[in-house]
Amino acid sequence: MWSLIIAIALMDSTGQETPKLVSSYPTLRDCRLELIQVAKALDYDLVVSPLLGYSVKKNQDRKTIVAFCIQNKEGV
């Protein structure tokens, strides 16, 4: 099982938001296809991160929003 996660990084010292699990998919391919749909629909940039792999991100005001896929071993 693979899960799509949204994380928000704030650019000031007000704290950090907890990443949110948005939805789950049976395969990594399905999760990545959803990332592509998110990027197209919400005008996010497709990026390849050394840490997160394929992901999408958007810089807004004083925060960066990132979505990526992780393997959910609890759901297996």
C-alpha positions in Angstrom: 0.0 0.0 0.0 1.3 3.5 -0.9 0.1 6.7 0.6 0.1 10.3 -0.7 1.4 12.7 2.0 1.1 16.5 2.1 3.7 18.4 4.1 4.0 22.2 4.7 7.3 23.8 5.6 6.9 27.3 7.1 9.7 29.9 6.4 9.4 31.6 9.8 9.7 30.4 13.4 6.0 30.0 14.1 6.4 26.2 14.2 5.9 23.2 11.9 2.7 21.6 10.7 2.3 17.9 10.9 2.3 16.1 7.5 -1.1 14.8 6.5 -2.0 11.5 4.8 -4.3 12.4 2.0 -5.1 9.0 0.3 -3.8 5.5 -0.3 -3.1 3.5 -3.4 -2.4 -0.1 -4.1 0.8 0.6 -6.1 3.5 3.2 -6.3 2.6 3.8 -9.9 -1.0 4.8 -9.0 0.3 7.1 -6.3 2.7 8.8 -8.7 0.0 9.2 -11.3 -2.1 11.0 -8.7 0.9 13.3 -8.0 0.9 14.2 -11.7 -2.8 15.0 -11.6 -2.2 17.2 -8.5 0.6 19.0 -10.2 -1.6 19.7 -13.3 -4.8 20.7 -11.4 -3.2 22.9 -8.7 -0.2 24.3 -10.7 2.5 22.5 -8.6 6.0 21.9 -9.9 7.0 18.3 -10.6 10.4 17.6 -8.9 12.7 14.7 -8.1 14.0 14.9 -4.6 17.0 12.9 -3.4 15.2 12.3 -0.2 11.5 12.0 -1.3 11.8 10.7 -4.9 9.1 11.9 -7.3 7.2 14.7 -5.6 5.4 18.0 -6.3 5.9 21.3 -4.6 4.6 24.8 -4.6 6.1 27.9 -3.0 3.4 30.3 -1.5 4.2 33.4 0.5 6.2 32.2 3.4 5.7 28.4 3.1 6.4 25.5 0.8 3.9 22.8 0.2 5.2 19.4 -0.8 3.3 16.2 -1.8 5.0 12.8 -2.1 4.4 9.1 -1.9 5.5 6.8 0.9 5.1 3.1 1.4 2.5 2.5 4.2 3.6 -0.8 5.8 0.8 -0.5 8.4 -1.8 -0.8 5.7 -0.4 -4.1 4.3 
